[in-house]
Amino acid sequence: MKLSNNKLTVYSLKLIPPGEKVEIIYFTKETPFIKQLRNLGLKEGTIVEVFGKDFTGTKFLLKLNESLIALDNELINSILVKPLVNRYLALKEKYAYDLLTGCLRRDYAEEIIKKALVQPPVSIGLADIDNFKAINDSYGHLCGDLVLKEVSRILQNNLRKSDLVVRWGGEEFLLLFKRTTLDLAFRICDRIRRAISEKDIEYDGKLFKVTLSFGVYDVPPLRPMEVLLKEADDALYQAKKTGKNKVVCCY
């Protein structure tokens, strides 16, 4: 038996293989024996390990801490559980995203990027908010946070479903363009650049604008990610050095 809703999928304990850890979610029956199990500590929210059947094949063994609890085979179908791996995946998904910007976190995204790089054509871009320190110095760090949120929103709204945006550090973002040539990546970045430069940002009753500089690189196959990032970073440096608010490609 498997039950699910938008938030949770639970399984009958009977379906869980030996060696798996699960969280007890719900008892579909309330019997005197269930009450005894609760008194032993086997209740909703408890983490147990499925030990398997006993040597007679008539009892189902659960390991709770260092104790084994034997249950009738008929009973285990009425105990609904969530595999502990689901909790791990939920936490992993939660912490995959930067809390401030909603972009992927760098430490989570690096493995995704490495896998994408071996399937060309791929392009990467590094984007940096121009004069960000001056914004923080002039308006304060709360304003800086607002700018990061607004820039992130525009970045995400202007990317395709196959693209990724990562908060790479501070005010810098990495863009990953799968199955994308350098020319197309340039056009996407330039569209984002224009959208950000045209946006009025309001803070404390004042309106101001921000701009982004981009360095874009067309990824050749079989190159270490560190080398590729340096090429994109060099292109970003050129964009900064030659006036900012522009997209520079590295060929």
C-alpha positions in Angstrom: 0.0 0.0 0.0 1.2 3.5 -0.9 -0.5 6.7 0.0 0.5 10.2 -1.2 -0.5 13.8 -1.2 1.2 17.0 -2.3 3.5 17.0 0.7 4.1 13.4 1.7 4.4 9.9 0.3 4.1 7.1 2.8 4.3 3.3 2.4 3.1 0.3 4.2 5.9 -1.1 6.4 5.4 -4.4 4.7 6.9 -3.0 1.5 10.2 -1.8 3.1 13.2 -4.1 2.5 15.6 -5.2 5.4 18.3 -2.7 6.2 16.3 0.4 5.5 15.6 3.1 8.1 12.1 4.6 8.2 10.1 7.1 10.1 6.7 5.9 11.4 4.1 8.3 10.2 0.7 6.8 11.0 -1.1 3.7 12.3 -4.2 2.8 10.3 -5.6 0.8 13.3 -5.9 1.5 17.0 -5.7 -1.7 19.0 -4.5 -2.6 22.5 -1.4 -4.0 20.9 -0.7 -0.7 19.1 -1.0 1.1 22.5 1.6 -1.3 23.9 3.9 -0.4 21.0 3.5 3.2 21.7 4.4 2.6 25.3 7.6 0.9 24.0 8.5 4.0 22.0 7.2 2.8 18.7 5.0 5.8 17.7 4.6 8.5 15.1 7.9 10.3 14.4 10.0 7.4 15.6 12.9 6.3 13.4 13.4 2.5 13.2 15.4 0.1 11.1 13.7 -2.7 9.3 15.4 -5.9 10.4 13.4 -8.4 8.4 11.5 -11.6 9.3 12.5 -13.9 12.1 13.6 -17.4 11.5 10.1 -18.7 11.7 8.9 -16.4 9.0 5.9 -15.4 11.0 7.2 -12.3 12.8 8.5 -9.0 11.3 11.5 -7.5 13.3 12.1 -3.8 13.8 15.2 -2.4 15.4 14.5 0.5 17.8 17.7 1.8 19.2 19.4 -1.4 20.4 16.2 -3.4 20.9 14.4 -5.7 18.4 10.6 -5.6 18.3 8.7 -8.5 16.8 5.4 -7.7 15.0 2.8 -10.0 13.4 2.8 -10.0 9.6 -0.8 -8.9 9.6 0.0 -5.9 11.7 2.8 -4.4 9.6 0.5 -3.6 6.7 -1.3 -1.1 8.9 1.8 0.8 9.9 2.6 3.6 7.4 6.1 4.9 7.1 8.3 7.3 5.2 11.7 6.0 4.1 14.4 8.1 5.7 16.1 8.7 2.3 13.1 10.9 1.5 14.0 13.1 4.5 17.5 13.3 3.3 16.4 14.3 -0.2 14.0 16.9 1.1 16.8 18.5 3.2 19.2 18.3 0.2 16.6 20.0 -2.0 16.0 22.7 0.7 19.6 23.5 1.1 20.4 23.4 -2.6 19.1 27.0 -2.9 20.5 30.2 -1.6 18.1 31.6 1.0 18.4 35.2 -0.1 18.3 35.0 -3.9 16.6 31.6 -4.6 19.4 30.7 -6.9 21.3 27.4 -6.7 24.1 27.3 -4.2 27.6 26.9 -5.6 28.5 23.8 -3.6 25.4 22.1 -4.7 25.7 23.1 -8.4 29.3 22.3 -9.1 28.6 18.6 -9.7 25.7 19.4 -12.0 28.0 21.8 -14.0 30.7 19.2 -14.3 28.2 16.6 -15.8 26.8 19.2 -18.2 30.3 20.2 -19.5 30.9 16.8 -21.1 27.8 17.2 -23.3 28.6 20.0 -25.7 27.5 22.5 -27.0 27.6 24.2 -23.6 28.3 27.8 -22.7 28.9 29.3 -19.3 28.7 32.9 -18.2 29.8 34.8 -15.2 27.8 37.9 -14.2 28.8 40.5 -11.6 26.8 43.4 -10.3 28.6 46.6 -11.2 29.6 49.0 -8.4 27.9 46.8 -5.7 30.2 48.0 -2.9 29.2 51.5 -3.7 25.5 50.5 -3.4 26.1 49.0 0.0 28.2 52.0 1.1 25.6 54.5 -0.1 22.3 52.8 0.9 23.3 50.1 3.4 23.4 46.3 3.3 19.6 45.9 3.4 19.5 47.7 0.1 22.3 45.5 -1.2 20.2 42.5 -0.3 17.2 44.0 -2.2 19.4 44.5 -5.2 20.6 40.9 -5.1 17.0 39.6 -4.9 15.9 41.8 -7.8 18.8 40.9 -10.0 18.3 37.2 -9.2 14.6 37.5 -10.1 15.3 39.0 -13.5 18.0 36.5 -14.2 15.7 33.6 -13.4 12.8 35.1 -15.4 14.9 35.5 -18.5 16.5 32.0 -18.6 15.1 28.9 -20.3 14.1 25.9 -18.4 17.3 24.1 -19.4 19.5 26.9 -18.1 20.8 27.2 -14.5 21.7 30.3 -12.5 24.0 29.8 -9.5 24.9 32.4 -6.8 28.6 31.9 -7.3 29.7 34.2 -4.5 28.8 37.7 -3.1 27.3 39.6 -6.1 28.6 37.2 -8.7 26.4 34.7 -10.5 27.2 31.8 -12.8 24.9 30.9 -15.7 25.0 27.5 -17.4 23.6 27.2 -20.9 23.1 23.6 -21.9 23.0 22.7 -25.6 23.9 26.3 -26.4 26.4 27.9 -28.7 28.4 31.0 -27.8 26.4 33.2 -30.1 23.1 32.2 -28.5 24.5 32.5 -24.9 25.7 36.0 -25.8 22.2 37.0 -27.0 20.6 35.6 -23.8 23.1 37.4 -21.6 22.6 40.7 -23.5 18.9 40.4 -23.1 19.3 40.0 -19.4 21.7 42.9 -19.2 19.3 45.2 -20.9 16.4 44.1 -18.7 18.4 44.8 -15.5 19.7 48.1 -16.7 16.2 49.3 -17.5 14.7 48.3 -14.2 14.1 51.0 -11.5 14.8 49.7 -8.0 13.1 51.5 -5.2 14.6 51.6 -1.7 13.7 54.0 1.2 11.7 56.2 -1.2 14.5 56.5 -3.7 14.8 55.1 -7.2 18.1 54.0 -8.7 19.3 51.6 -11.4 21.9 48.8 -11.4 23.9 47.2 -14.2 25.5 43.8 -14.8 28.7 42.9 -16.6 29.1 39.5 -18.2 31.9 37.2 -19.3 30.8 34.3 -21.6 32.7 31.3 -22.7 31.9 28.6 -25.2 33.0 25.4 -23.5 35.2 23.0 -25.5 35.1 19.3 -24.6 37.5 17.7 -22.2 38.6 20.8 -20.4 38.8 21.0 -16.6 36.1 23.2 -15.0 38.7 25.3 -13.3 40.2 26.3 -16.7 36.8 27.1 -18.2 35.9 29.3 -15.2 39.2 31.2 -15.6 38.4 31.9 -19.2 34.9 33.2 -18.4 36.4 35.2 -15.5 38.9 36.8 -17.8 36.1 37.8 -20.2 34.2 39.3 -17.2 37.3 41.2 -16.2 37.5 42.7 -19.7 33.8 43.7 -19.5 34.5 45.5 -16.2 37.7 47.1 -17.4 36.2 48.5 -20.6 33.2 50.2 -19.2 30.9 47.7 -17.4 27.3 47.0 -18.3 28.3 44.9 -21.2 28.8 41.3 -22.4 32.2 40.1 -23.4 32.8 36.7 -25.0 36.0 34.7 -24.8 36.8 32.7 -27.9 
